[in-house]
Structures are given as C-alpha cells and as structure tokens.
Amino acid sequence: MIGARTYFDSEADQLTPRAEAEFYGWLKMRNATFKTTCQNRFRELDAEIAALVAAERTGPVEVLDVAVSAGTSTLELKEALTAAGLAPRICATDLFLEGRLFDLAPGLTVLTDRSGWPLQYQLGRRAIRPWVRRLDLLTLTAPLRLAAARMIAPRLGRMVAEGKGRRVTLASRRVADCPDIELIEDDILQPRGAFAGRFDLIRAANILNRNYFPEAQLRGAVRNLAGYLRGPGSLLLVTRTDEATARNDATLFRRTDAGRLAEVRGFGKGSEIRELVLDAL
Ligand SMILES: C[S@@+](CC[C@H](N)C(=O)[O-])C[C@H]1O[C@@H](n2cnc3c(N)ncnc32)[C@H](O)[C@@H]1O
C-alpha cells in the first residue's frame, strides 16, 4: 500500500495504473464503500457504446459519468469515444472526490475526506489504514485503530473547518490531469440544477444496484439522471459488473420525444433495474 504523502507528492507519470488501483482500493470512505477501481472493466461495452453514439453523432459529445470512484473507467470511456471519432467532454462525478492531507507531526501525514474523516495515515514510509477488518480482531490491533480514529477525527474536523490542510483530488492522477475530464463531487440522490438538459450520454456503472439503494432512492436517482439528458435521442447507460464472471449486465436507454425513457438494447443479462427505469418518469 502506498502512503498518501508519497502518492500525492509523486509525479503522475511515476504512478502506474496498478499502483493507483492499489492506493484507492485501500481507502474506505465514510459510508463504508471502498474507492475500488479496476482497469479494462468495460472494454467491450465501451467499444459498443462508442460505435452506437458515433453512428448518430459526430464531433463533440457531452458525457456525464456518475459514481466514478477513482475515474479509471472514465478515462477508458473517453478513449473509446475518441477512437470512434468523437470529441468527448466528460463530467465525472462521485460522492467523494475531495480530500485533505494533514501533516500532524514530523513523519506523520493523515489523508482525510472533505469532512476530516481519516482515510489513511502515513508514518514514515509506512501506510496504515484507520479502518478495521476481521483479522484485526485476532491481532488485537482493532481497538488501537478505533481509538486512534476516535481521538484524531474531531481534531481533523476542526482543522478542515479552519481551512487547514492541503486539498487533494481523490481520483487517478491521469484522470485529474486530463483536460477533457472535469471531476465534480456530487450525490446522485440530489438533483443538481447545473446539470439539467446538458448531456448527450450518461453512464451509471456499478451504482444503481438494488443492494446499494432502496427502490425509492433508485427511482429518485433515475429521475435526476433523466433530467440531465439533453433531449430526445440522448442516451442513458445503466450497467453492473457481475463480480463472479466479470460480465457487464447493462441496458441502454434513449430519451423519447415524449420525454420518457425507452430501451435501445441490452447487454449481457440487461440491467437489473430495467423495468424501474422504463417506468420511473
Ligand atoms: C463500485 S464504485 C463504481 C465505480 C465505477 N463506476 C466503476 O464501475 O468502475 C461505486 C462508487 O459510488 C460512489 N457513491 C456511493 N454513493 C454515491 C452517491 N449517493 N452519489 C454518488 N456517488 C456515490 C462511491 O463513492 C464509489 O466510488
């Protein structure tokens, strides 16, 4: 595991995609989700979607990719759209994209989210996770980790409120540095006026899952995303990766003239929330 100070002090080209995936894979967020990121998760799906979009449009395409984690698959979507001859501009969002880096003592750095919630300690060259896993209960490090987080969190919260700490972006450096990708912290459950009617293509990957949100929240999120589509013909892709087989089960929807969402086609087994989307508006 790389330490946060080492990660954010490195030049982007010194960080391999594997090192980035490992760094983010160990960050457990306040809502207990991990910032996991995976290379080539959507390679075939990206190519098919890019071809479908390119069959109907040329030139610039406004894309919204929600819940992007570290953004690795956003960069791959951009590459697929570019390879299909399009000029994508992508807005990539996630609930957690803004972090802070605090030097608490010589050799001790803490990475937190925007509220001061500790995500990782770096002591010297060693990276230490604040969260507890089952094995810690056997080694008795669990109480130490919990006590450290409990003691340190209020102090970090105050430091954030006072504007202290170095702001960092919790996304792959290759994504943060890409001029065609804008990273924005956003909650898909809350409507965002600035996104209304803006996008030709929206992707919701591995987020609108039934084990993630209850039905009412899924409906709300779908209504929000539908409102962000530019108009008739613009596309919404809802996809989920099957963890056992790595197959992507997805459905592509199109906004109709009547303002509803209609199915364009399915991939794999199709989206598990297909019916909910068709009937959400
Ligand atoms: C499993 S990752 C999906 C990453 C990426 N889309 C992919 O498929 O590779 C889920 C992401 O959803 C984000 N998330 C969870 N709840 C969210 C919410 N209400 N609004 C926006 N993002 C959320 C988490 O922070 C996490 O980064």
The ligand as an ORCA input file, in Angstrom:
! r2SCAN-3c Opt
* xyz 0 1
  C     -18.313      0.431     -7.097
  S     -17.818      2.089     -7.331
  C     -18.191      2.273     -9.065
  C     -17.005      2.800     -9.816
  C     -17.134      2.877    -11.342
  N     -18.368      3.493    -11.783
  C     -16.972      1.507    -11.971
  O     -17.969      0.890    -12.279
  O     -15.836      1.057    -12.098
  C     -19.136      2.946     -6.554
  C     -18.857      4.431     -6.319
  O     -20.104      5.041     -5.996
  C     -19.856      6.135     -5.144
  N     -21.118      6.514     -4.497
  C     -21.761      5.889     -3.486
  N     -22.905      6.531     -3.190
  C     -22.988      7.596     -4.037
  C     -23.918      8.647     -4.229
  N     -25.020      8.737     -3.467
  N     -23.685      9.569     -5.181
  C     -22.564      9.490     -5.954
  N     -21.638      8.517     -5.817
  C     -21.851      7.578     -4.875
  C     -18.781      5.604     -4.195
  O     -18.064      6.677     -3.606
  C     -17.929      4.748     -5.159
  O     -16.831      5.496     -5.625
*
